[in-house]
């Protein structure tokens, strides 16, 4: 959930929210103190930030494009360059 001041909180069970985490983040290295060696869920880091009331988000109302494949990247480049207007 995104509060008016941008603070994030976990979504309550069975509650719909109009946002999605896009995987883009800026995190201070202190958030990773005492995390396991090797792979682990970033939910540990985000939960720590939520507990400290330090997790914020920004609503993006502009264009969002998936660029997870060469074809999608080419399409995004065309859109951004105005070739696809």
PDB file with SEQRES, HELIX, SHEET and CRYST1 records, atoms N, CA, C and O in Angstrom:
SEQRES   1 A   85  UNK UNK UNK UNK UNK UNK UNK UNK UNK UNK UNK UNK UNK          
SEQRES   2 A   85  UNK UNK UNK UNK UNK UNK UNK UNK UNK UNK UNK UNK UNK          
SEQRES   3 A   85  UNK UNK UNK UNK UNK UNK UNK UNK UNK UNK UNK UNK UNK          
SEQRES   4 A   85  UNK UNK UNK UNK UNK UNK UNK UNK UNK UNK UNK UNK UNK          
SEQRES   5 A   85  UNK UNK UNK UNK UNK UNK UNK UNK UNK UNK UNK UNK UNK          
SEQRES   6 A   85  UNK UNK UNK UNK UNK UNK UNK UNK UNK UNK UNK UNK UNK          
SEQRES   7 A   85  UNK UNK UNK UNK UNK UNK UNK                                  
HELIX    1 AA1 UNK A   29  UNK A   32  5                                   4    
HELIX    2 AA2 UNK A   43  UNK A   51  1                                   9    
HELIX    3 AA3 UNK A   70  UNK A   81  1                                  12    
CRYST1    1.000    1.000    1.000  90.00  90.00  90.00 P 1           1          
ATOM      1  N   UNK A   1       0.844  -1.163   0.000  1.00  0.00           N  
ATOM      2  CA  UNK A   1       0.000   0.000   0.000  1.00  0.00           C  
ATOM      3  C   UNK A   1       0.892   1.229   0.000  1.00  0.00           C  
ATOM      4  O   UNK A   1       1.946   1.240   0.636  1.00  0.00           O  
ATOM      5  N   UNK A   2       0.473   2.249  -0.705  1.00  0.00           N  
ATOM      6  CA  UNK A   2       1.226   3.492  -0.838  1.00  0.00           C  
ATOM      7  C   UNK A   2       0.462   4.605  -0.148  1.00  0.00           C  
ATOM      8  O   UNK A   2      -0.647   4.947  -0.559  1.00  0.00           O  
ATOM      9  N   UNK A   3       1.050   5.177   0.905  1.00  0.00           N  
ATOM     10  CA  UNK A   3       0.394   6.261   1.633  1.00  0.00           C  
ATOM     11  C   UNK A   3       0.585   7.573   0.866  1.00  0.00           C  
ATOM     12  O   UNK A   3       1.418   7.634  -0.038  1.00  0.00           O  
ATOM     13  N   UNK A   4      -0.163   8.615   1.204  1.00  0.00           N  
ATOM     14  CA  UNK A   4      -0.013   9.904   0.511  1.00  0.00           C  
ATOM     15  C   UNK A   4       1.409  10.479   0.574  1.00  0.00           C  
ATOM     16  O   UNK A   4       1.814  11.213  -0.328  1.00  0.00           O  
ATOM     17  N   UNK A   5       2.178  10.151   1.638  1.00  0.00           N  
ATOM     18  CA  UNK A   5       3.547  10.663   1.729  1.00  0.00           C  
ATOM     19  C   UNK A   5       4.559   9.740   1.044  1.00  0.00           C  
ATOM     20  O   UNK A   5       5.762   9.997   1.096  1.00  0.00           O  
ATOM     21  N   UNK A   6       4.079   8.667   0.404  1.00  0.00           N  
ATOM     22  CA  UNK A   6       4.948   7.766  -0.341  1.00  0.00           C  
ATOM     23  C   UNK A   6       5.429   6.561   0.437  1.00  0.00           C  
ATOM     24  O   UNK A   6       6.114   5.701  -0.116  1.00  0.00           O  
ATOM     25  N   UNK A   7       5.079   6.484   1.723  1.00  0.00           N  
ATOM     26  CA  UNK A   7       5.520   5.346   2.535  1.00  0.00           C  
ATOM     27  C   UNK A   7       4.798   4.075   2.076  1.00  0.00           C  
ATOM     28  O   UNK A   7       3.606   4.088   1.772  1.00  0.00           O  
ATOM     29  N   UNK A   8       5.554   2.987   2.037  1.00  0.00           N  
ATOM     30  CA  UNK A   8       4.998   1.704   1.617  1.00  0.00           C  
ATOM     31  C   UNK A   8       4.736   0.802   2.814  1.00  0.00           C  
ATOM     32  O   UNK A   8       5.454   0.847   3.813  1.00  0.00           O  
ATOM     33  N   UNK A   9       3.706  -0.011   2.699  1.00  0.00           N  
ATOM     34  CA  UNK A   9       3.372  -1.020   3.698  1.00  0.00           C  
ATOM     35  C   UNK A   9       2.900  -2.260   2.952  1.00  0.00           C  
ATOM     36  O   UNK A   9       2.503  -2.183   1.789  1.00  0.00           O  
ATOM     37  N   UNK A  10       2.947  -3.384   3.620  1.00  0.00           N  
ATOM     38  CA  UNK A  10       2.464  -4.622   3.008  1.00  0.00           C  
ATOM     39  C   UNK A  10       0.963  -4.539   2.761  1.00  0.00           C  
ATOM     40  O   UNK A  10       0.216  -3.968   3.554  1.00  0.00           O  
ATOM     41  N   UNK A  11       0.551  -5.108   1.669  1.00  0.00           N  
ATOM     42  CA  UNK A  11      -0.868  -5.182   1.327  1.00  0.00           C  
ATOM     43  C   UNK A  11      -1.545  -6.131   2.298  1.00  0.00           C  
ATOM     44  O   UNK A  11      -1.022  -7.201   2.610  1.00  0.00           O  
ATOM     45  N   UNK A  12      -2.701  -5.732   2.767  1.00  0.00           N  
ATOM     46  CA  UNK A  12      -3.472  -6.613   3.644  1.00  0.00           C  
ATOM     47  C   UNK A  12      -4.014  -7.783   2.826  1.00  0.00           C  
ATOM     48  O   UNK A  12      -4.320  -7.628   1.644  1.00  0.00           O  
ATOM     49  N   UNK A  13      -4.131  -8.935   3.443  1.00  0.00           N  
ATOM     50  CA  UNK A  13      -4.607 -10.122   2.753  1.00  0.00           C  
ATOM     51  C   UNK A  13      -5.990  -9.860   2.156  1.00  0.00           C  
ATOM     52  O   UNK A  13      -6.844  -9.254   2.803  1.00  0.00           O  
ATOM     53  N   UNK A  14      -6.202 -10.309   0.946  1.00  0.00           N  
ATOM     54  CA  UNK A  14      -7.465 -10.186   0.204  1.00  0.00           C  
ATOM     55  C   UNK A  14      -7.800  -8.743  -0.171  1.00  0.00           C  
ATOM     56  O   UNK A  14      -8.941  -8.448  -0.525  1.00  0.00           O  
ATOM     57  N   UNK A  15      -6.825  -7.851  -0.099  1.00  0.00           N  
ATOM     58  CA  UNK A  15      -7.073  -6.467  -0.493  1.00  0.00           C  
ATOM     59  C   UNK A  15      -6.373  -6.212  -1.821  1.00  0.00           C  
ATOM     60  O   UNK A  15      -5.192  -6.521  -1.979  1.00  0.00           O  
ATOM     61  N   UNK A  16      -7.100  -5.652  -2.766  1.00  0.00           N  
ATOM     62  CA  UNK A  16      -6.527  -5.314  -4.060  1.00  0.00           C  
ATOM     63  C   UNK A  16      -5.924  -3.919  -3.986  1.00  0.00           C  
ATOM     64  O   UNK A  16      -6.488  -3.021  -3.360  1.00  0.00           O  
ATOM     65  N   UNK A  17      -4.789  -3.746  -4.623  1.00  0.00           N  
ATOM     66  CA  UNK A  17      -4.170  -2.432  -4.726  1.00  0.00           C  
ATOM     67  C   UNK A  17      -3.819  -2.183  -6.191  1.00  0.00           C  
ATOM     68  O   UNK A  17      -3.516  -3.124  -6.925  1.00  0.00           O  
ATOM     69  N   UNK A  18      -3.859  -0.930  -6.618  1.00  0.00           N  
ATOM     70  CA  UNK A  18      -3.646  -0.631  -8.034  1.00  0.00           C  
ATOM     71  C   UNK A  18      -2.182  -0.451  -8.427  1.00  0.00           C  
ATOM     72  O   UNK A  18      -1.891   0.222  -9.416  1.00  0.00           O  
ATOM     73  N   UNK A  19      -1.251  -1.044  -7.665  1.00  0.00           N  
ATOM     74  CA  UNK A  19       0.165  -0.856  -7.955  1.00  0.00           C  
ATOM     75  C   UNK A  19       0.868  -2.201  -8.060  1.00  0.00           C  
ATOM     76  O   UNK A  19       0.381  -3.225  -7.581  1.00  0.00           O  
ATOM     77  N   UNK A  20       2.026  -2.162  -8.699  1.00  0.00           N  
ATOM     78  CA  UNK A  20       2.866  -3.343  -8.803  1.00  0.00           C  
ATOM     79  C   UNK A  20       4.308  -2.905  -8.578  1.00  0.00           C  
ATOM     80  O   UNK A  20       4.700  -1.819  -9.007  1.00  0.00           O  
ATOM     81  N   UNK A  21       5.092  -3.733  -7.916  1.00  0.00           N  
ATOM     82  CA  UNK A  21       6.515  -3.453  -7.762  1.00  0.00           C  
ATOM     83  C   UNK A  21       7.195  -3.837  -9.062  1.00  0.00           C  
ATOM     84  O   UNK A  21       7.109  -4.984  -9.499  1.00  0.00           O  
ATOM     85  N   UNK A  22       7.866  -2.886  -9.678  1.00  0.00           N  
ATOM     86  CA  UNK A  22       8.465  -3.119 -10.982  1.00  0.00           C  
ATOM     87  C   UNK A  22       9.891  -3.654 -10.913  1.00  0.00           C  
ATOM     88  O   UNK A  22      10.517  -3.893 -11.945  1.00  0.00           O  
ATOM     89  N   UNK A  23      10.403  -3.841  -9.706  1.00  0.00           N  
ATOM     90  CA  UNK A  23      11.743  -4.393  -9.578  1.00  0.00           C  
ATOM     91  C   UNK A  23      12.842  -3.350  -9.598  1.00  0.00           C  
ATOM     92  O   UNK A  23      14.020  -3.705  -9.614  1.00  0.00           O  
ATOM     93  N   UNK A  24      12.493  -2.085  -9.597  1.00  0.00           N  
ATOM     94  CA  UNK A  24      13.474  -1.011  -9.587  1.00  0.00           C  
ATOM     95  C   UNK A  24      13.560  -0.471  -8.167  1.00  0.00           C  
ATOM     96  O   UNK A  24      12.540  -0.123  -7.572  1.00  0.00           O  
ATOM     97  N   UNK A  25      14.776  -0.399  -7.617  1.00  0.00           N  
ATOM     98  CA  UNK A  25      14.903   0.090  -6.251  1.00  0.00           C  
ATOM     99  C   UNK A  25      16.248   0.771  -6.034  1.00  0.00           C  
ATOM    100  O   UNK A  25      17.229   0.507  -6.729  1.00  0.00           O  
ATOM    101  N   UNK A  26      16.254   1.645  -5.056  1.00  0.00           N  
ATOM    102  CA  UNK A  26      17.484   2.270  -4.568  1.00  0.00           C  
ATOM    103  C   UNK A  26      17.531   1.939  -3.082  1.00  0.00           C  
ATOM    104  O   UNK A  26      16.639   2.332  -2.330  1.00  0.00           O  
ATOM    105  N   UNK A  27      18.547   1.231  -2.664  1.00  0.00           N  
ATOM    106  CA  UNK A  27      18.624   0.770  -1.280  1.00  0.00           C  
ATOM    107  C   UNK A  27      19.992   1.080  -0.694  1.00  0.00           C  
ATOM    108  O   UNK A  27      21.019   0.844  -1.330  1.00  0.00           O  
ATOM    109  N   UNK A  28      19.996   1.605   0.513  1.00  0.00           N  
ATOM    110  CA  UNK A  28      21.243   1.874   1.216  1.00  0.00           C  
ATOM    111  C   UNK A  28      21.878   0.538   1.617  1.00  0.00           C  
ATOM    112  O   UNK A  28      21.165  -0.382   2.019  1.00  0.00           O  
ATOM    113  N   UNK A  29      23.185   0.420   1.514  1.00  0.00           N  
ATOM    114  CA  UNK A  29      23.844  -0.839   1.895  1.00  0.00           C  
ATOM    115  C   UNK A  29      23.556  -1.283   3.327  1.00  0.00           C  
ATOM    116  O   UNK A  29      23.630  -2.476   3.621  1.00  0.00           O  
ATOM    117  N   UNK A  30      23.229  -0.353   4.224  1.00  0.00           N  
ATOM    118  CA  UNK A  30      22.918  -0.726   5.610  1.00  0.00           C  
ATOM    119  C   UNK A  30      21.739  -1.696   5.677  1.00  0.00           C  
ATOM    120  O   UNK A  30      21.657  -2.507   6.599  1.00  0.00           O  
ATOM    121  N   UNK A  31      20.827  -1.618   4.707  1.00  0.00           N  
ATOM    122  CA  UNK A  31      19.679  -2.525   4.702  1.00  0.00           C  
ATOM    123  C   UNK A  31      20.100  -3.981   4.533  1.00  0.00           C  
ATOM    124  O   UNK A  31      19.349  -4.893   4.880  1.00  0.00           O  
ATOM    125  N   UNK A  32      21.290  -4.197   4.004  1.00  0.00           N  
ATOM    126  CA  UNK A  32      21.752  -5.556   3.730  1.00  0.00           C  
ATOM    127  C   UNK A  32      22.631  -6.119   4.848  1.00  0.00           C  
ATOM    128  O   UNK A  32      23.181  -7.213   4.723  1.00  0.00           O  
ATOM    129  N   UNK A  33      22.758  -5.362   5.938  1.00  0.00           N  
ATOM    130  CA  UNK A  33      23.524  -5.861   7.081  1.00  0.00           C  
ATOM    131  C   UNK A  33      22.835  -7.103   7.640  1.00  0.00           C  
ATOM    132  O   UNK A  33      21.609  -7.146   7.749  1.00  0.00           O  
ATOM    133  N   UNK A  34      23.610  -8.087   7.984  1.00  0.00           N  
ATOM    134  CA  UNK A  34      23.109  -9.325   8.589  1.00  0.00           C  
ATOM    135  C   UNK A  34      22.208 -10.134   7.664  1.00  0.00           C  
ATOM    136  O   UNK A  34      21.376 -10.907   8.140  1.00  0.00           O  
ATOM    137  N   UNK A  35      22.356  -9.971   6.364  1.00  0.00           N  
ATOM    138  CA  UNK A  35      21.606 -10.814   5.435  1.00  0.00           C  
ATOM    139  C   UNK A  35      22.446 -12.065   5.146  1.00  0.00           C  
ATOM    140  O   UNK A  35      23.666 -12.054   5.310  1.00  0.00           O  
ATOM    141  N   UNK A  36      21.791 -13.122   4.724  1.00  0.00           N  
ATOM    142  CA  UNK A  36      22.522 -14.373   4.470  1.00  0.00           C  
ATOM    143  C   UNK A  36      23.510 -14.247   3.316  1.00  0.00           C  
ATOM    144  O   UNK A  36      23.326 -13.428   2.415  1.00  0.00           O  
ATOM    145  N   UNK A  37      24.542 -15.052   3.353  1.00  0.00           N  
ATOM    146  CA  UNK A  37      25.431 -15.178   2.203  1.00  0.00           C  
ATOM    147  C   UNK A  37      24.673 -15.940   1.134  1.00  0.00           C  
ATOM    148  O   UNK A  37      23.892 -16.836   1.453  1.00  0.00           O  
ATOM    149  N   UNK A  38      24.888 -15.605  -0.110  1.00  0.00           N  
ATOM    150  CA  UNK A  38      24.206 -16.291  -1.194  1.00  0.00           C  
ATOM    151  C   UNK A  38      22.809 -15.734  -1.426  1.00  0.00           C  
ATOM    152  O   UNK A  38      22.427 -14.718  -0.845  1.00  0.00           O  
ATOM    153  N   UNK A  39      22.063 -16.403  -2.271  1.00  0.00           N  
ATOM    154  CA  UNK A  39      20.725 -15.915  -2.635  1.00  0.00           C  
ATOM    155  C   UNK A  39      19.771 -15.875  -1.435  1.00  0.00           C  
ATOM    156  O   UNK A  39      19.812 -16.749  -0.569  1.00  0.00           O  
ATOM    157  N   UNK A  40      18.925 -14.863  -1.398  1.00  0.00           N  
ATOM    158  CA  UNK A  40      17.872 -14.761  -0.382  1.00  0.00           C  
ATOM    159  C   UNK A  40      16.793 -13.828  -0.916  1.00  0.00           C  
ATOM    160  O   UNK A  40      17.022 -13.078  -1.864  1.00  0.00           O  
ATOM    161  N   UNK A  41      15.636 -13.879  -0.311  1.00  0.00           N  
ATOM    162  CA  UNK A  41      14.516 -13.046  -0.738  1.00  0.00           C  
ATOM    163  C   UNK A  41      14.726 -11.606  -0.292  1.00  0.00           C  
ATOM    164  O   UNK A  41      15.029 -11.348   0.873  1.00  0.00           O  
ATOM    165  N   UNK A  42      14.567 -10.677  -1.217  1.00  0.00           N  
ATOM    166  CA  UNK A  42      14.655  -9.260  -0.858  1.00  0.00           C  
ATOM    167  C   UNK A  42      13.527  -8.833   0.074  1.00  0.00           C  
ATOM    168  O   UNK A  42      13.571  -7.738   0.635  1.00  0.00           O  
ATOM    169  N   UNK A  43      12.523  -9.680   0.244  1.00  0.00           N  
ATOM    170  CA  UNK A  43      11.461  -9.354   1.202  1.00  0.00           C  
ATOM    171  C   UNK A  43      12.042  -9.145   2.602  1.00  0.00           C  
ATOM    172  O   UNK A  43      11.492  -8.367   3.382  1.00  0.00           O  
ATOM    173  N   UNK A  44      13.124  -9.814   2.926  1.00  0.00           N  
ATOM    174  CA  UNK A  44      13.782  -9.592   4.230  1.00  0.00           C  
ATOM    175  C   UNK A  44      14.220  -8.139   4.353  1.00  0.00           C  
ATOM    176  O   UNK A  44      14.029  -7.512   5.395  1.00  0.00           O  
ATOM    177  N   UNK A  45      14.804  -7.612   3.292  1.00  0.00           N  
ATOM    178  CA  UNK A  45      15.289  -6.228   3.284  1.00  0.00           C  
ATOM    179  C   UNK A  45      14.111  -5.260   3.347  1.00  0.00           C  
ATOM    180  O   UNK A  45      14.132  -4.303   4.121  1.00  0.00           O  
ATOM    181  N   UNK A  46      13.095  -5.504   2.542  1.00  0.00           N  
ATOM    182  CA  UNK A  46      11.943  -4.594   2.508  1.00  0.00           C  
ATOM    183  C   UNK A  46      11.192  -4.631   3.836  1.00  0.00           C  
ATOM    184  O   UNK A  46      10.741  -3.591   4.314  1.00  0.00           O  
ATOM    185  N   UNK A  47      11.053  -5.808   4.436  1.00  0.00           N  
ATOM    186  CA  UNK A  47      10.387  -5.893   5.745  1.00  0.00           C  
ATOM    187  C   UNK A  47      11.151  -5.111   6.802  1.00  0.00           C  
ATOM    188  O   UNK A  47      10.549  -4.458   7.654  1.00  0.00           O  
ATOM    189  N   UNK A  48      12.462  -5.176   6.750  1.00  0.00           N  
ATOM    190  CA  UNK A  48      13.296  -4.411   7.687  1.00  0.00           C  
ATOM    191  C   UNK A  48      13.057  -2.914   7.499  1.00  0.00           C  
ATOM    192  O   UNK A  48      12.932  -2.176   8.477  1.00  0.00           O  
ATOM    193  N   UNK A  49      12.993  -2.471   6.265  1.00  0.00           N  
ATOM    194  CA  UNK A  49      12.756  -1.050   5.984  1.00  0.00           C  
ATOM    195  C   UNK A  49      11.347  -0.636   6.402  1.00  0.00           C  
ATOM    196  O   UNK A  49      11.155   0.472   6.903  1.00  0.00           O  
ATOM    197  N   UNK A  50      10.366  -1.505   6.205  1.00  0.00           N  
ATOM    198  CA  UNK A  50       8.992  -1.211   6.638  1.00  0.00           C  
ATOM    199  C   UNK A  50       8.958  -1.049   8.156  1.00  0.00           C  
ATOM    200  O   UNK A  50       8.350  -0.108   8.666  1.00  0.00           O  
ATOM    201  N   UNK A  51       9.605  -1.956   8.876  1.00  0.00           N  
ATOM    202  CA  UNK A  51       9.625  -1.886  10.341  1.00  0.00           C  
ATOM    203  C   UNK A  51      10.248  -0.576  10.823  1.00  0.00           C  
ATOM    204  O   UNK A  51       9.827  -0.022  11.838  1.00  0.00           O  
ATOM    205  N   UNK A  52      11.241  -0.087  10.102  1.00  0.00           N  
ATOM    206  CA  UNK A  52      11.914   1.162  10.466  1.00  0.00           C  
ATOM    207  C   UNK A  52      11.191   2.390   9.901  1.00  0.00           C  
ATOM    208  O   UNK A  52      11.653   3.520  10.060  1.00  0.00           O  
ATOM    209  N   UNK A  53      10.051   2.155   9.240  1.00  0.00           N  
ATOM    210  CA  UNK A  53       9.287   3.234   8.583  1.00  0.00           C  
ATOM    211  C   UNK A  53      10.164   4.004   7.589  1.00  0.00           C  
ATOM    212  O   UNK A  53      10.127   5.232   7.515  1.00  0.00           O  
ATOM    213  N   UNK A  54      10.959   3.234   6.824  1.00  0.00           N  
ATOM    214  CA  UNK A  54      11.891   3.827   5.874  1.00  0.00           C  
ATOM    215  C   UNK A  54      11.736   3.290   4.453  1.00  0.00           C  
ATOM    216  O   UNK A  54      12.638   3.454   3.632  1.00  0.00           O  
ATOM    217  N   UNK A  55      10.605   2.652   4.154  1.00  0.00           N  
ATOM    218  CA  UNK A  55      10.397   2.148   2.803  1.00  0.00           C  
ATOM    219  C   UNK A  55       9.411   3.062   2.083  1.00  0.00           C  
ATOM    220  O   UNK A  55       8.273   3.232   2.519  1.00  0.00           O  
ATOM    221  N   UNK A  56       9.856   3.640   0.991  1.00  0.00           N  
ATOM    222  CA  UNK A  56       9.032   4.575   0.229  1.00  0.00           C  
ATOM    223  C   UNK A  56       8.946   4.133  -1.220  1.00  0.00           C  
ATOM    224  O   UNK A  56       9.811   3.413  -1.718  1.00  0.00           O  
ATOM    225  N   UNK A  57       7.897   4.571  -1.884  1.00  0.00           N  
ATOM    226  CA  UNK A  57       7.711   4.279  -3.294  1.00  0.00           C  
ATOM    227  C   UNK A  57       7.253   5.529  -4.023  1.00  0.00           C  
ATOM    228  O   UNK A  57       6.853   6.519  -3.410  1.00  0.00           O  
ATOM    229  N   UNK A  58       7.320   5.462  -5.316  1.00  0.00           N  
ATOM    230  CA  UNK A  58       6.895   6.560  -6.169  1.00  0.00           C  
ATOM    231  C   UNK A  58       5.938   6.001  -7.213  1.00  0.00           C  
ATOM    232  O   UNK A  58       6.226   4.997  -7.864  1.00  0.00           O  
ATOM    233  N   UNK A  59       4.824   6.649  -7.359  1.00  0.00           N  
ATOM    234  CA  UNK A  59       3.858   6.242  -8.382  1.00  0.00           C  
ATOM    235  C   UNK A  59       4.310   6.815  -9.727  1.00  0.00           C  
ATOM    236  O   UNK A  59       4.553   8.014  -9.859  1.00  0.00           O  
ATOM    237  N   UNK A  60       4.414   5.942 -10.706  1.00  0.00           N  
ATOM    238  CA  UNK A  60       4.811   6.354 -12.059  1.00  0.00           C  
ATOM    239  C   UNK A  60       3.566   6.370 -12.932  1.00  0.00           C  
ATOM    240  O   UNK A  60       2.957   5.326 -13.166  1.00  0.00           O  
ATOM    241  N   UNK A  61       3.190   7.529 -13.407  1.00  0.00           N  
ATOM    242  CA  UNK A  61       1.998   7.654 -14.244  1.00  0.00           C  
ATOM    243  C   UNK A  61       2.334   7.765 -15.724  1.00  0.00           C  
ATOM    244  O   UNK A  61       1.443   7.986 -16.545  1.00  0.00           O  
ATOM    245  N   UNK A  62       3.589   7.616 -16.069  1.00  0.00           N  
ATOM    246  CA  UNK A  62       3.996   7.733 -17.459  1.00  0.00           C  
ATOM    247  C   UNK A  62       3.951   6.405 -18.189  1.00  0.00           C  
ATOM    248  O   UNK A  62       3.322   5.451 -17.731  1.00  0.00           O  
ATOM    249  N   UNK A  63       4.611   6.355 -19.308  1.00  0.00           N  
ATOM    250  CA  UNK A  63       4.669   5.145 -20.129  1.00  0.00           C  
ATOM    251  C   UNK A  63       5.603   4.132 -19.464  1.00  0.00           C  
ATOM    252  O   UNK A  63       6.679   4.489 -18.983  1.00  0.00           O  
ATOM    253  N   UNK A  64       5.185   2.886 -19.443  1.00  0.00           N  
ATOM    254  CA  UNK A  64       6.013   1.797 -18.928  1.00  0.00           C  
ATOM    255  C   UNK A  64       6.115   0.752 -20.020  1.00  0.00           C  
ATOM    256  O   UNK A  64       5.102   0.316 -20.568  1.00  0.00           O  
ATOM    257  N   UNK A  65       7.332   0.351 -20.338  1.00  0.00           N  
ATOM    258  CA  UNK A  65       7.530  -0.634 -21.393  1.00  0.00           C  
ATOM    259  C   UNK A  65       8.364  -1.794 -20.884  1.00  0.00           C  
ATOM    260  O   UNK A  65       9.352  -1.599 -20.175  1.00  0.00           O  
ATOM    261  N   UNK A  66       7.968  -2.979 -21.243  1.00  0.00           N  
ATOM    262  CA  UNK A  66       8.736  -4.176 -20.930  1.00  0.00           C  
ATOM    263  C   UNK A  66       9.886  -4.266 -21.926  1.00  0.00           C  
ATOM    264  O   UNK A  66       9.671  -4.162 -23.134  1.00  0.00           O  
ATOM    265  N   UNK A  67      11.106  -4.459 -21.426  1.00  0.00           N  
ATOM    266  CA  UNK A  67      12.256  -4.588 -22.321  1.00  0.00           C  
ATOM    267  C   UNK A  67      13.065  -5.844 -21.966  1.00  0.00           C  
ATOM    268  O   UNK A  67      14.295  -5.816 -21.925  1.00  0.00           O  
ATOM    269  N   UNK A  68      12.355  -6.930 -21.712  1.00  0.00           N  
ATOM    270  CA  UNK A  68      12.996  -8.165 -21.292  1.00  0.00           C  
ATOM    271  C   UNK A  68      13.429  -9.086 -22.419  1.00  0.00           C  
ATOM    272  O   UNK A  68      13.871 -10.206 -22.164  1.00  0.00           O  
ATOM    273  N   UNK A  69      13.310  -8.638 -23.655  1.00  0.00           N  
ATOM    274  CA  UNK A  69      13.765  -9.453 -24.783  1.00  0.00           C  
ATOM    275  C   UNK A  69      14.295  -8.510 -25.851  1.00  0.00           C  
ATOM    276  O   UNK A  69      13.969  -7.323 -25.833  1.00  0.00           O  
ATOM    277  N   UNK A  70      15.105  -9.010 -26.784  1.00  0.00           N  
ATOM    278  CA  UNK A  70      15.609  -8.137 -27.853  1.00  0.00           C  
ATOM    279  C   UNK A  70      14.488  -7.486 -28.666  1.00  0.00           C  
ATOM    280  O   UNK A  70      14.593  -6.316 -29.034  1.00  0.00           O  
ATOM    281  N   UNK A  71      13.418  -8.232 -28.949  1.00  0.00           N  
ATOM    282  CA  UNK A  71      12.303  -7.654 -29.702  1.00  0.00           C  
ATOM    283  C   UNK A  71      11.626  -6.534 -28.921  1.00  0.00           C  
ATOM    284  O   UNK A  71      11.280  -5.499 -29.490  1.00  0.00           O  
ATOM    285  N   UNK A  72      11.435  -6.740 -27.617  1.00  0.00           N  
ATOM    286  CA  UNK A  72      10.801  -5.721 -26.791  1.00  0.00           C  
ATOM    287  C   UNK A  72      11.694  -4.493 -26.672  1.00  0.00           C  
ATOM    288  O   UNK A  72      11.192  -3.369 -26.658  1.00  0.00           O  
ATOM    289  N   UNK A  73      12.997  -4.685 -26.589  1.00  0.00           N  
ATOM    290  CA  UNK A  73      13.928  -3.557 -26.516  1.00  0.00           C  
ATOM    291  C   UNK A  73      13.877  -2.753 -27.813  1.00  0.00           C  
ATOM    292  O   UNK A  73      13.863  -1.522 -27.783  1.00  0.00           O  
ATOM    293  N   UNK A  74      13.850  -3.439 -28.936  1.00  0.00           N  
ATOM    294  CA  UNK A  74      13.777  -2.754 -30.236  1.00  0.00           C  
ATOM    295  C   UNK A  74      12.489  -1.937 -30.335  1.00  0.00           C  
ATOM    296  O   UNK A  74      12.507  -0.800 -30.806  1.00  0.00           O  
ATOM    297  N   UNK A  75      11.382  -2.512 -29.896  1.00  0.00           N  
ATOM    298  CA  UNK A  75      10.100  -1.803 -29.915  1.00  0.00           C  
ATOM    299  C   UNK A  75      10.151  -0.568 -29.020  1.00  0.00           C  
ATOM    300  O   UNK A  75       9.690   0.502 -29.417  1.00  0.00           O  
ATOM    301  N   UNK A  76      10.710  -0.705 -27.813  1.00  0.00           N  
ATOM    302  CA  UNK A  76      10.820   0.426 -26.886  1.00  0.00           C  
ATOM    303  C   UNK A  76      11.690   1.533 -27.483  1.00  0.00           C  
ATOM    304  O   UNK A  76      11.366   2.714 -27.361  1.00  0.00           O  
ATOM    305  N   UNK A  77      12.777   1.154 -28.117  1.00  0.00           N  
ATOM    306  CA  UNK A  77      13.658   2.161 -28.741  1.00  0.00           C  
ATOM    307  C   UNK A  77      12.917   2.910 -29.847  1.00  0.00           C  
ATOM    308  O   UNK A  77      13.096   4.118 -30.001  1.00  0.00           O  
ATOM    309  N   UNK A  78      12.097   2.214 -30.607  1.00  0.00           N  
ATOM    310  CA  UNK A  78      11.304   2.865 -31.656  1.00  0.00           C  
ATOM    311  C   UNK A  78      10.307   3.847 -31.042  1.00  0.00           C  
ATOM    312  O   UNK A  78      10.163   4.972 -31.518  1.00  0.00           O  
ATOM    313  N   UNK A  79       9.630   3.423 -30.001  1.00  0.00           N  
ATOM    314  CA  UNK A  79       8.643   4.287 -29.337  1.00  0.00           C  
ATOM    315  C   UNK A  79       9.337   5.539 -28.787  1.00  0.00           C  
ATOM    316  O   UNK A  79       8.858   6.655 -28.989  1.00  0.00           O  
ATOM    317  N   UNK A  80      10.458   5.352 -28.094  1.00  0.00           N  
ATOM    318  CA  UNK A  80      11.167   6.472 -27.481  1.00  0.00           C  
ATOM    319  C   UNK A  80      11.778   7.427 -28.491  1.00  0.00           C  
ATOM    320  O   UNK A  80      11.899   8.622 -28.223  1.00  0.00           O  
ATOM    321  N   UNK A  81      12.160   6.913 -29.639  1.00  0.00           N  
ATOM    322  CA  UNK A  81      12.754   7.771 -30.666  1.00  0.00           C  
ATOM    323  C   UNK A  81      11.690   8.497 -31.503  1.00  0.00           C  
ATOM    324  O   UNK A  81      12.017   9.367 -32.310  1.00  0.00           O  
ATOM    325  N   UNK A  82      10.418   8.133 -31.306  1.00  0.00           N  
ATOM    326  CA  UNK A  82       9.351   8.768 -32.065  1.00  0.00           C  
ATOM    327  C   UNK A  82       9.072   8.105 -33.389  1.00  0.00           C  
ATOM    328  O   UNK A  82       8.211   8.565 -34.139  1.00  0.00           O  
ATOM    329  N   UNK A  83       9.783   7.031 -33.698  1.00  0.00           N  
ATOM    330  CA  UNK A  83       9.577   6.325 -34.956  1.00  0.00           C  
ATOM    331  C   UNK A  83       8.254   5.564 -34.975  1.00  0.00           C  
ATOM    332  O   UNK A  83       7.770   5.170 -36.036  1.00  0.00           O  
ATOM    333  N   UNK A  84       7.681   5.362 -33.802  1.00  0.00           N  
ATOM    334  CA  UNK A  84       6.467   4.570 -33.694  1.00  0.00           C  
ATOM    335  C   UNK A  84       5.259   5.438 -33.356  1.00  0.00           C  
ATOM    336  O   UNK A  84       4.279   4.955 -32.789  1.00  0.00           O  
ATOM    337  N   UNK A  85       5.334   6.703 -33.702  1.00  0.00           N  
ATOM    338  CA  UNK A  85       4.265   7.651 -33.330  1.00  0.00           C  
ATOM    339  C   UNK A  85       3.019   7.431 -34.144  1.00  0.00           C  
ATOM    340  O   UNK A  85       2.028   8.138 -33.960  1.00  0.00           O  
TER     341      UNK A  85                                                      
END                                                                             
